[in-house]
Amino acid sequence: MSRDDSYNAINSTIGGGSSVNGILNIKGGLRVDGFIEGEVNVAGTLTVGHEGRIKGNVSVTHAIIGGTVDGTIKAEKQLELQNGSRIEGDIITKSLTIEEGVFFEGHCSMSGGEAKPKQ
C-alpha cells in the first residue's frame, strides 16, 4: 500500500445514529455519518457523509465534507466541500474545492497560516 493509499483508507467509522463526545485522534481515515461533539484529529482522510455532523475543531490531512461542521477546519493538504454541506467556522487549507450548493460562513486562509478576518 502506497502512502497516498493509506490516506484514503477508512480505518474508523461513526455510523448513523451514533454520537461521540470528546477528543478523537485517528491514525488513518475516518468516516462520520453520526454526530461528534469535540475535537477531531485525523492523520489521513476525514469523510463526513451527508447526514454526518461535527461540532468542534477539526485537524486533518485531507477532508471531504458532505454534511455539517460547526468549528474550524484545518486541512493540511486538501478540503473538498460537497453539494449540500454546511460549514460554520474558519477554513485553513492549501487546496480548496467548493461545489455549488454549499453553505459556508467564516473566513478562509489558503496560505497555511491562521485565518484572520480583514479589518
C-alpha positions in Angstrom: 0.0 0.0 0.0 1.5 3.4 -1.0 1.5 6.3 1.3 -1.3 8.0 -0.7 -3.5 4.9 -0.4 -3.1 4.9 3.4 -4.5 8.5 3.5 -7.6 7.3 1.6 -8.3 4.2 3.6 -11.1 4.4 6.1 -10.0 2.8 9.4 -12.8 4.0 11.6 -16.5 4.8 11.2 -19.0 6.8 13.3 -22.3 5.3 12.0 -25.6 7.0 11.6 -27.5 7.2 14.9 -24.2 7.2 16.8 -22.8 10.1 18.8 -19.4 10.7 20.3 -18.3 13.4 22.8 -14.7 14.1 23.4 -11.4 14.2 21.6 -10.8 11.8 18.7 -7.3 11.0 17.4 -7.4 8.8 14.4 -4.4 7.4 12.6 -5.7 6.7 9.1 -9.1 7.6 7.7 -12.4 8.3 9.5 -16.0 8.4 8.1 -18.7 10.2 10.0 -22.3 9.5 9.4 -23.3 10.2 13.0 -22.6 13.1 15.4 -19.3 14.2 17.1 -19.0 16.9 19.7 -15.4 17.7 20.4 -12.0 17.9 18.8 -11.3 15.7 15.8 -7.7 14.9 14.7 -7.3 12.6 11.7 -3.9 11.7 10.2 -5.5 10.7 6.9 -8.8 11.5 5.2 -11.9 12.6 7.0 -15.1 11.9 5.2 -18.3 13.5 6.6 -21.4 11.9 5.0 -24.5 14.0 4.1 -26.1 13.1 7.5 -22.8 13.5 9.5 -22.3 16.3 11.9 -19.2 17.6 13.8 -19.4 20.3 16.4 -15.8 21.2 17.2 -12.5 21.9 15.7 -11.1 19.6 13.0 -7.5 18.9 12.1 -6.9 16.6 9.1 -4.6 15.8 6.2 -7.5 15.6 3.6 -11.2 16.2 4.2 -14.3 15.5 2.1 -17.3 17.2 3.7 -20.9 16.3 2.7 -22.6 17.1 6.0 -22.2 19.8 8.7 -19.1 21.1 10.5 -19.5 23.8 13.2 -15.9 24.7 14.0 -12.5 25.5 12.4 -11.3 23.1 9.8 -7.5 22.8 9.3 -6.8 20.5 6.3 -3.1 20.1 5.7 -3.4 19.2 2.0 -6.9 19.4 0.7 -10.5 20.2 1.6 -13.5 19.3 -0.6 -16.9 20.8 0.3 -19.7 18.8 -1.5 -23.1 20.0 -2.5 -25.4 20.3 0.5 -22.6 20.6 3.1 -22.8 23.3 5.7 -19.6 24.9 7.3 -19.8 27.4 10.1 -16.3 28.3 11.1 -12.9 29.1 9.6 -11.1 27.1 7.0 -7.3 26.7 6.8 -6.0 24.7 3.9 -3.7 24.7 0.9 -6.2 23.4 -1.7 -10.0 24.0 -1.6 -12.8 22.7 -3.8 -16.3 24.0 -3.2 -19.3 22.6 -5.2 -22.4 24.6 -5.9 -25.0 24.4 -3.1 -22.5 24.7 -0.2 -23.2 27.0 2.8 -20.0 28.5 4.2 -19.9 31.1 7.0 -16.5 32.0 8.2 -13.0 33.0 7.0 -10.7 31.1 4.7 -6.9 31.1 4.6 -5.0 29.2 1.9 -1.5 30.3 2.9 -1.2 27.6 5.6 -1.4 30.1 8.4 -4.3 31.1 10.7 -7.4 32.5 9.2 -7.7 36.2 10.1 -10.7 38.5 9.4 -9.9 41.5 7.3 -10.0 44.8 9.1 
